């Protein structure tokens, strides 16, 4: 198949290889745009639903989707802001995240809509679908599990752990792994303790890996250049958390 022209977020036409497709879908009036990446072959394959960091889709998340496809997974980098855009203004980003944090039903609906798009891909084995995510994308993966969605694994990288409905942890049907920086000011020890209690009370098969000296967004190589206190890349934590996820 020839490559298909598409428009990037900058408006510049670029070519997407035939193993990748942009998927347009909607939820609650939001026009969402995700990236589906297929592994080699034509048979059923396990799949991963991937959630982006707070600002929106970026090269690191798209790179993760491609990396997962190289490992044999169908990967869908979902969108939760709309139109696949990345928000540059921090005030706007926090306003949008605030809406999602306050409205658990909306967060879960967007996650479920994204999962439905992934499951609609004929190559996906519906019994082997994982939900992972970075920052609020990881929070959304946890909320998908709390909704009782049929996923086989959940992994959150520097994901917010707080929940408006902690009792819903009893709905989680799969193992959960969260990878957290010990020095992350957005996810303090009190939030980690509350999450431990939530998982324990819900009878969840869970793990929490806490990485010494690591801060928020420790998986993103561009984080250190942002100049924001408490946000920094950590190569060791990035490498260790990726290995933990694969395990």
Buried (B, 14 or more C-beta within 10 A) or exposed (E): EEEEEEEEEEEEEEEBEEEBBBBEBEBEEBEBBBBBBBBEEEEBBBBBBBBBBBBBBBEBBBEBBBEBBEEEBBBBBBBBBBEBEBBEEEEEBEEBBEEBBEBBEBBBBBBBBBBEBBBEBEBBBEEBBBBBBBBBBBBBBBBBBBBBBEBBBBBBBBBBBBBEBBEBBEBBEBBBBBBBBBBBEBBEEEBBEBBBEBBEEBEBEBBBBBBEEBBBBBBBEEBBEBEEEEBBBBEEBBEBBBEBBEE
